[in-house]
Amino acid sequence: MKSGYQGFEAKWHDLFWEAEEAPSEVPLLEKFLEAREGKSLYVGSGSGRLLGPLVQSGHEVAGLEISSEMVALSREKYPDAEVIEGSLQEHDEGRYGSVLIPAFTFQLFEDPQRQLQRLREMTDHLYLTLFFPWAELSGDLPRNAWYFDRKITLPSGEIGELETRHRIKEQTGSLIRKHRYTSKDVTGKIIRREETEQRLRFFTDVALKNLLKKTGWQIEKEINNLGDGDEDDLVYVATLYLKGV
Ligand SMILES: C[S@@+](CC[C@H](N)C(=O)[O-])C[C@H]1O[C@@H](n2cnc3c(N)ncnc32)[C@H](O)[C@@H]1O
């Protein structure tokens, strides 16, 4: 089994995002950056999908990314966007005007409290987007069974398929997700299959607010579901503009 964000998971990352048709996070990131000064560090900048457009529109942002394959994709597609190869846990390079952690990268960290404390030492302004696994918790998606997730047509005409299987550890608030990536030729014959596993922490509203309070962060602004949908909708995705206290 491959570790995260390598192989098909890296190569097909942006195509799967496009296939999902979710609203882009770029406008929320831009709004946050416009009102804050100084250089920004984007943790988990991946293939440059969001970093590239931010740099292209003139924001002073550097990426920090742990997967060498994602770093290579980003540098190839957006050569003007600076990317540091490394992890947040080992990054020790002074202070930033702000730190950005969009998508759900923060939930991949094993020690969220420790990382929020470290982030507090690095900056006074933090952008965070988190997702809450309502579909997994409510049983809308089956537990411990493979299900079809998404499918893309690759530039070569081959098919890329993603299946997912998850389990939940309620005590620790963890979602353990396996991904199975399969490439198939035009006749449907399997060419190659790869599996990855990731553990995501999730937080109830109360738990998150406690965590932020304990680590010296206060919420300046909260945006639900990337600004899409109605006020009464379940909050699947929460974006927070945080300020140090
Ligand atoms: C969910 S993806 C999001 C990628 C990108 N932000 C986007 O929205 O397209 C998470 C990314 O964070 C990276 N990552 C995970 N843990 C990290 C860490 N501790 N430090 C730096 N990058 C990390 C992964 O390699 C991956 O590229």
The ligand as an SDF file (V2000), in Angstrom:
LIG
                    3D

 27 29  0  0  0  0  0  0  0  0999 V2000
   -6.2010   17.0500    0.9570 C   0  0  0  0  0  0  0  0  0  0  0  0
   -4.6800   17.3730    0.0920 S   0  0  0  0  0  0  0  0  0  0  0  0
   -4.9280   19.0640   -0.3080 C   0  0  0  0  0  0  0  0  0  0  0  0
   -3.9870   19.5860   -1.3550 C   0  0  0  0  0  0  0  0  0  0  0  0
   -4.2070   21.0630   -1.7280 C   0  0  0  0  0  0  0  0  0  0  0  0
   -4.3040   21.9200   -0.5420 N   0  0  0  0  0  0  0  0  0  0  0  0
   -5.4560   21.2180   -2.5660 C   0  0  0  0  0  0  0  0  0  0  0  0
   -6.4910   21.6380   -2.0230 O   0  0  0  0  0  0  0  0  0  0  0  0
   -5.4090   20.9000   -3.7660 O   0  0  0  0  0  0  0  0  0  0  0  0
   -3.5330   17.4100    1.4710 C   0  0  0  0  0  0  0  0  0  0  0  0
   -2.1140   17.7720    1.0890 C   0  0  0  0  0  0  0  0  0  0  0  0
   -1.3600   18.0380    2.2860 O   0  0  0  0  0  0  0  0  0  0  0  0
   -0.1130   17.3730    2.2380 C   0  0  0  0  0  0  0  0  0  0  0  0
    0.3020   17.1310    3.6340 N   0  0  0  0  0  0  0  0  0  0  0  0
   -0.2160   16.2140    4.4900 C   0  0  0  0  0  0  0  0  0  0  0  0
    0.3520   16.3010    5.6850 N   0  0  0  0  0  0  0  0  0  0  0  0
    1.2700   17.3020    5.6140 C   0  0  0  0  0  0  0  0  0  0  0  0
    2.1900   17.8730    6.5410 C   0  0  0  0  0  0  0  0  0  0  0  0
    2.2570   17.4110    7.7850 N   0  0  0  0  0  0  0  0  0  0  0  0
    2.9780   18.8930    6.1410 N   0  0  0  0  0  0  0  0  0  0  0  0
    2.9020   19.3720    4.8510 C   0  0  0  0  0  0  0  0  0  0  0  0
    2.0490   18.8580    3.9220 N   0  0  0  0  0  0  0  0  0  0  0  0
    1.2410   17.8500    4.2960 C   0  0  0  0  0  0  0  0  0  0  0  0
   -0.3950   16.1170    1.4250 C   0  0  0  0  0  0  0  0  0  0  0  0
    0.7650   15.5450    0.8850 O   0  0  0  0  0  0  0  0  0  0  0  0
   -1.3650   16.6610    0.3700 C   0  0  0  0  0  0  0  0  0  0  0  0
   -0.7100   17.1650   -0.7550 O   0  0  0  0  0  0  0  0  0  0  0  0
  1  2  1  0
  2  3  1  0
  2 10  1  0
  3  4  1  0
  4  5  1  0
  5  6  1  0
  5  7  1  0
  7  8  2  0
  7  9  1  0
 10 11  1  0
 11 12  1  0
 11 26  1  0
 12 13  1  0
 13 14  1  0
 13 24  1  0
 14 15  1  0
 14 23  1  0
 15 16  2  0
 16 17  1  0
 17 18  1  0
 17 23  2  0
 18 19  1  0
 18 20  2  0
 20 21  1  0
 21 22  2  0
 22 23  1  0
 24 25  1  0
 24 26  1  0
 26 27  1  0
M  CHG  2   2   1   9  -1
M  END
$$$$
